[in-house]
Amino acid sequence: MPPSADLSGGAVVVQAMRRYGFERLLDLPALPVGGADPLRYGHHAPARHGRGGWQLRGVGTEFDLLRPGWLRIGLTRGYSLGWGLGGDGSGSTVLLAQAVDPTSGHTTNETAADGLARLGQELETVLAGHGVAGVWTVGAFRRLACLRFAADLGGTPLPLGPATAGRVASTVGRRMPVVDREVPDA
């Protein structure tokens, strides 16, 4: 298991996410702006030199962790836990989670949206019991009902240095950044 799982509150989060059927995804701290990858984060930082910039992991519900192709193979719930911008804008340990109801067909399906809203409320309640405050929304992902959940776990964030930057650059183009495919406990 990657070191981010053992950070402040991480074990509780991992256990809760498994219980609700979420798969752990690679916690890429940054993605290039305008890249071909469908993953996206809601925080942006300009590049030091030249054009472009970076999308940064951070607390908020403007992100996409799931790739459309994953839905076809049944991966409809994913989360990442690692470095990100906390609620105050400084580095922190951040949880991002996304769940899609593949049976919804469109975002006006109230049953699917209601089910995802209940999931958001349950996650919020479970994590709040351990001192972790979450924010969530139910919206759309590829015309399907979608829950996006984020939380700032605080604690010491993962260090971002040349080694991390190289790891991020080398993993952006990979197709399946799933790092934890264990079967959830019953």
VMD Tcl script that draws the C-alpha trace (Angstrom):
set ca {
  {0.00 0.00 0.00}
  {1.38 3.46 -0.83}
  {2.59 5.66 2.04}
  {-0.35 8.07 1.62}
  {-2.67 5.45 3.10}
  {-0.95 5.73 6.48}
  {-1.15 9.52 6.80}
  {-3.45 11.41 9.18}
  {-6.81 9.63 9.15}
  {-5.82 7.61 6.10}
  {-6.58 4.16 7.52}
  {-10.13 5.20 8.46}
  {-10.69 6.67 5.00}
  {-9.35 3.58 3.21}
  {-11.59 1.32 5.30}
  {-14.68 3.48 4.66}
  {-14.03 3.70 0.92}
  {-13.61 -0.07 0.64}
  {-16.82 -0.63 2.59}
  {-18.72 1.46 0.03}
  {-17.17 -0.29 -2.98}
  {-14.62 2.34 -4.07}
  {-11.39 1.33 -5.82}
  {-8.18 3.13 -4.84}
  {-6.66 5.08 -7.73}
  {-3.21 6.58 -8.13}
  {-3.05 9.98 -6.41}
  {-1.52 12.11 -9.15}
  {-0.80 15.49 -7.50}
  {-0.87 17.42 -10.80}
  {-2.01 17.06 -14.39}
  {-1.03 19.24 -17.36}
  {-3.65 21.79 -18.41}
  {-5.04 20.96 -21.83}
  {-3.68 17.41 -21.81}
  {-5.42 14.60 -23.69}
  {-6.17 12.71 -20.47}
  {-9.85 12.99 -19.41}
  {-8.84 13.27 -15.75}
  {-9.19 16.79 -14.38}
  {-8.74 18.74 -11.15}
  {-10.41 22.01 -10.17}
  {-7.36 23.99 -9.01}
  {-5.00 25.54 -11.56}
  {-1.45 26.88 -11.40}
  {0.38 28.58 -14.27}
  {3.65 27.14 -15.56}
  {6.79 29.03 -14.61}
  {8.07 29.29 -18.14}
  {6.09 29.17 -21.33}
  {2.49 28.32 -21.95}
  {0.18 25.95 -20.19}
  {0.11 25.14 -16.54}
  {-1.01 22.50 -14.11}
  {-4.25 21.23 -12.66}
  {-3.71 20.48 -8.97}
  {-5.48 18.06 -6.63}
  {-7.35 19.95 -3.96}
  {-10.43 20.09 -1.78}
  {-13.48 20.87 -3.89}
  {-15.88 19.02 -6.14}
  {-14.65 20.20 -9.56}
  {-12.72 17.10 -10.64}
  {-12.97 13.87 -12.64}
  {-11.04 10.81 -11.46}
  {-12.75 8.20 -13.64}
  {-12.00 7.60 -17.29}
  {-14.96 6.83 -19.57}
  {-13.43 3.49 -20.60}
  {-13.36 2.34 -16.99}
  {-17.15 2.51 -16.84}
  {-17.33 -0.10 -19.61}
  {-15.27 -2.53 -17.52}
  {-17.30 -1.89 -14.38}
  {-15.08 0.58 -12.50}
  {-17.75 3.08 -11.42}
  {-16.40 4.15 -8.01}
  {-12.88 5.42 -7.45}
  {-10.97 7.47 -4.92}
  {-7.51 8.88 -4.45}
  {-5.82 9.80 -1.19}
  {-2.64 11.85 -1.12}
  {-1.09 15.28 -1.54}
  {-3.39 18.13 -2.49}
  {-4.33 21.69 -1.66}
  {-6.18 21.80 1.63}
  {-9.05 24.10 2.46}
  {-6.62 26.91 3.33}
  {-4.65 26.50 0.09}
  {-1.59 24.87 1.68}
  {-0.36 21.33 1.11}
  {-2.37 18.69 2.93}
  {-3.57 15.11 2.70}
  {-6.68 15.19 0.49}
  {-9.34 12.61 -0.33}
  {-11.10 12.83 -3.70}
  {-13.83 10.29 -4.55}
  {-16.12 9.89 -7.54}
  {-19.04 7.48 -8.01}
  {-21.16 7.10 -11.15}
  {-24.44 5.26 -11.48}
  {-24.08 3.53 -14.87}
  {-27.78 2.60 -14.93}
  {-28.95 6.21 -14.73}
  {-28.71 6.85 -18.50}
  {-29.03 10.56 -17.91}
  {-28.77 13.03 -15.03}
  {-32.53 13.54 -14.74}
  {-33.00 10.07 -13.32}
  {-34.04 11.09 -9.81}
  {-33.65 7.60 -8.36}
  {-29.98 7.43 -9.36}
  {-29.27 10.97 -8.14}
  {-31.07 10.28 -4.85}
  {-29.06 7.10 -4.34}
  {-25.80 8.95 -4.91}
  {-26.94 11.74 -2.56}
  {-27.56 9.12 0.14}
  {-24.07 7.75 -0.50}
  {-22.62 11.26 -0.12}
  {-24.49 11.74 3.16}
  {-23.31 8.35 4.46}
  {-19.68 9.08 3.59}
  {-19.96 12.50 5.21}
  {-21.42 10.97 8.39}
  {-18.90 8.12 8.63}
  {-15.89 10.41 8.13}
  {-17.29 13.13 10.42}
  {-17.34 10.51 13.18}
  {-13.55 10.46 12.85}
  {-13.11 14.23 12.68}
  {-12.92 14.47 8.88}
  {-15.20 17.06 7.25}
  {-16.23 16.35 3.67}
  {-17.92 18.31 0.89}
  {-19.88 16.66 -1.91}
  {-22.15 17.29 -4.87}
  {-24.28 15.17 -7.16}
  {-24.07 16.21 -10.79}
  {-23.19 14.70 -14.13}
  {-20.32 12.72 -15.65}
  {-20.75 11.80 -19.32}
  {-24.55 12.27 -18.98}
  {-24.66 9.89 -16.01}
  {-25.55 10.75 -12.42}
  {-22.31 11.29 -10.49}
  {-21.22 11.91 -6.90}
  {-18.03 13.89 -6.25}
  {-16.74 13.89 -2.66}
  {-13.69 15.68 -1.22}
  {-12.15 16.02 2.24}
  {-9.09 17.65 3.78}
  {-7.55 15.15 6.19}
  {-4.87 17.60 7.30}
  {-1.64 16.13 8.51}
  {1.68 16.12 6.76}
  {1.25 16.04 2.99}
  {3.35 13.87 0.75}
  {6.54 15.68 -0.24}
  {6.66 17.10 -3.74}
  {10.16 17.08 -5.09}
  {11.96 16.06 -8.27}
  {11.29 12.37 -7.64}
  {7.54 12.96 -7.29}
  {7.42 15.23 -10.32}
  {9.13 12.53 -12.40}
  {6.67 9.91 -11.13}
  {3.74 12.14 -12.07}
  {5.09 12.84 -15.55}
  {5.69 9.14 -16.18}
  {2.22 8.03 -15.04}
  {-0.03 10.60 -16.73}
  {-0.28 8.58 -19.95}
  {-0.93 5.21 -18.33}
  {-4.35 3.67 -18.76}
  {-5.07 2.02 -15.39}
  {-3.60 3.82 -12.39}
  {-5.42 1.55 -9.95}
  {-3.14 0.73 -7.04}
  {-5.47 -1.19 -4.75}
  {-7.77 -3.85 -6.21}
  {-8.56 -5.78 -3.01}
  {-12.06 -7.11 -2.47}
  {-13.90 -5.00 0.14}
  {-14.61 -6.64 3.49}
  {-18.19 -7.78 3.90}
}
mol new
graphics top color blue
foreach p $ca { graphics top sphere $p radius 0.5 }
foreach p [lrange $ca 0 end-1] q [lrange $ca 1 end] { graphics top cylinder $p $q radius 0.2 }
display resetview
